[in-house]
Amino acid sequence: MTVDEDLTPEKPVESELLVVTGMSGAGRTTAAHALEDHGWYVVDNLPPQMLGTLAELVSRMPQSLPKLAVVVDVRSQSLFRDIREALHALAASGVHYRMLFLDASDDVLVRRFEQGRRPHPLQGDGRISDGITAERELLSSLKDSADLVVETTEMNVHALATAITELFTDSGPIVLRINVISFGFKYGLPVDANFVADVRFIPNPHWVPALRPFTGLDEKVRDYVLVDSGAEEFVNRYVDALEPVLEGYRRENKHYGTIAIGCTGGKHRSVAVAEEIGKRLAQLPSVRVTVQHRDLGRE
């Protein structure tokens, strides 16, 4: 007896639950709006104690709510303290969820609150910086366990919306998104880097008068940097070393990573090497790569 293909059972619809949290002022509202634009049903300021109830509702109605995002924040500090217990309960009950954590540097968060003329929810009678310090301490373990950490220090609302769009397509999060960022050590390490590579071992084009005005995006500088003995070998070996790491990310259901490449000023060597590493990583299957140059243009 031949089974008609039209009679084969369809694959059950699986709902997706995304927990959105992070520092106040880091862009949760912008992220929520971007998710809504892509078909997610967003519940804002949900008490953590209600996560289990909502997840149970979603599991019973996967076709009605296939993509649910829940924004959890510290506006009610006493309720928020139970979020770890609520997340453990979700995992124990078999509910699959992902966590998106939004962060930004303290000085940028202070500036955003000052521009919005709003108090920080945890500052009380103190300063905005006091509230930020208290919140960062409260959220530290949560950030460490997040599936996705998006650093919004250098982002405006449009850039953040674009990042959320890239992370969450119609079919959910992409397989693996890698951000390769060049930087200058004299301006400090990128705060969201998962890996940091120091390429100051490569001769510096800054000391070549004919190359100094140009950047690692220019062909003459790129050739000078990459042709140097050791640079090409470094790029090859570094990408080879990253391949098992990226496979491990997939196994651990981690969908986002940042690789930082640094030189002294972030203008020549790190830019050229970051571009080359990004190009090599983009050739790997199911990897989406973006390349940014944090300090390009600084004096």
Long-range contacts (C-beta under 8 A, 24 or more apart in sequence): 12-62, 13-62, 13-63, 13-66, 14-62, 14-66, 14-96, 15-58, 15-59, 15-61, 15-62, 15-65, 15-66, 15-67, 15-68, 16-66, 16-67, 16-68, 16-96, 16-98, 16-172, 17-55, 17-58, 17-68, 17-70, 17-90, 17-95, 17-96, 17-97, 17-98, 18-67, 18-68, 18-69, 18-70, 18-97, 18-98, 18-99, 18-100, 18-168, 19-51, 19-69, 19-70, 19-72, 19-87, 19-97, 19-98, 19-99, 19-100, 20-69, 20-70, 20-71, 20-72, 20-99, 20-100, 20-102, 21-71, 21-72, 21-73, 21-83, 21-99, 21-100, 21-101, 21-102, 21-139, 21-142, 21-146, 22-100, 22-101, 22-102, 22-103, 22-139, 22-143, 22-150, 23-102, 23-103, 23-104, 23-109, 23-132, 23-135, 23-136, 23-139, 24-73, 24-74, 24-109, 24-113, 24-120, 24-121, 24-122, 24-131, 24-132, 24-135, 25-104, 25-108, 25-109, 25-112, 25-113, 25-120, 26-102, 26-103, 26-104, 26-109, 26-152, 27-102, 27-104, 27-150, 27-152, 27-155, 27-157, 27-160, 28-71, 28-73, 28-102, 30-157, 30-160, 30-161, 30-164, 31-100, 31-102, 31-150, 31-160, 31-161, 31-164, 32-69, 32-71, 33-161, 34-160, 34-161, 34-164, 34-165, 34-168, 35-69, 35-164, 35-168, 37-161, 37-165, 38-164, 38-165, 38-168, 38-169, 38-170, 39-67, 39-170, 40-67, 40-68, 40-69, 40-168, 41-65, 41-67, 41-68, 41-69, 42-68, 42-69, 42-70, 42-71, 43-68, 43-69, 43-70, 43-71, 44-71, 45-71, 45-72, 45-73, 45-75, 46-70, 46-71, 46-72, 47-76, 47-79, 48-72, 48-79, 48-80, 48-82, 48-83, 48-85, 48-86, 48-87, 49-79, 49-82, 49-86, 51-83, 51-86, 51-87, 51-89, 51-90, 52-86, 52-89, 52-90, 52-93, 52-95, 55-90, 55-93, 55-95, 55-97, 56-93, 56-95, 59-95, 67-172, 73-121, 74-121, 74-122, 74-135, 74-138, 74-139, 75-121, 77-121, 77-122, 77-138, 80-138, 81-138, 83-142, 84-141, 84-142, 98-147, 98-148, 98-173, 98-253, 98-255, 99-142, 99-145, 99-146, 99-147, 99-148, 100-146, 100-147, 100-148, 100-150, 100-167, 101-139, 101-142, 101-143, 101-146, 101-148, 101-149, 101-150, 102-149, 102-150, 102-152, 103-143, 103-149, 103-150, 103-151, 103-152, 103-191, 103-192, 104-151, 104-152, 104-153, 105-153, 105-191, 106-132, 106-133, 106-136, 108-152, 108-153, 147-253, 147-254, 147-255, 147-256, 148-173, 148-254, 148-255, 148-256, 149-192, 149-256, 150-256, 151-190, 151-191, 151-192, 151-258, 153-191, 154-292, 154-294, 166-288, 166-290, 167-255, 167-256, 173-255, 174-255, 174-288, 175-250, 175-255, 175-286, 175-287, 175-288, 176-246, 176-249, 176-250, 176-255, 176-256, 176-257, 176-286, 176-287, 176-288, 177-255, 177-256, 177-257, 177-287, 177-288, 177-289, 177-290, 178-246, 178-256, 178-257, 178-258, 178-259, 178-278, 178-281, 178-287, 178-288, 178-289, 178-290, 179-256, 179-257, 179-258, 179-259, 179-289, 179-290, 179-291, 179-292, 180-258, 180-259, 180-260, 180-261, 180-274, 180-277, 180-278, 180-281, 180-289, 180-290, 180-291, 180-292, 181-258, 181-259, 181-260, 181-261, 181-274, 181-291, 181-292, 181-293, 181-294, 182-216, 182-260, 182-261, 182-262, 182-263, 182-266, 182-270, 182-271, 182-273, 182-274, 182-291, 182-292, 182-293, 182-294, 182-295, 182-296, 183-260, 183-261, 183-262, 183-266, 183-270, 183-294, 183-295, 184-262, 184-263, 184-264, 184-265, 184-266, 184-267, 184-270, 184-294, 184-295, 184-298, 185-262, 185-263, 185-264, 186-264, 186-265, 187-265, 187-266, 187-294, 187-295, 187-298, 189-260, 189-262, 190-258, 190-260, 190-294, 192-258, 193-258, 193-259, 193-260, 194-257, 194-258, 194-259, 195-242, 195-245, 195-257, 195-258, 195-259, 195-260, 196-260, 196-262, 197-238, 197-259, 197-260, 197-261, 197-262, 197-273, 198-262, 198-263, 199-231, 199-234, 199-261, 199-262, 199-263, 199-269, 199-270, 199-273, 200-262, 200-263, 200-264, 200-269, 201-230, 201-234, 202-228, 202-230, 202-231, 202-263, 202-269, 202-273, 203-228, 204-263, 204-264, 204-268, 204-269, 205-268, 205-269, 206-264, 206-265, 206-267, 206-268, 211-268, 214-268, 215-267, 215-268, 215-271, 215-296, 216-267, 216-268, 216-269, 216-270, 216-271, 216-272, 216-273, 216-274, 216-275, 216-293, 217-271, 217-272, 217-275, 217-293, 217-296, 221-268, 221-271, 221-272, 222-272, 222-275, 222-276, 225-268, 225-269, 225-272, 225-273, 226-272, 226-273, 226-276, 231-273, 234-273, 235-273, 235-276, 235-277, 235-280, 238-277, 239-277, 239-280, 239-281, 242-281, 243-284, 246-281, 246-284, 246-287, 250-286, 265-295, 265-298, 266-293, 266-294, 266-295, 266-296, 266-298, 267-295, 267-296, 267-298, 271-296
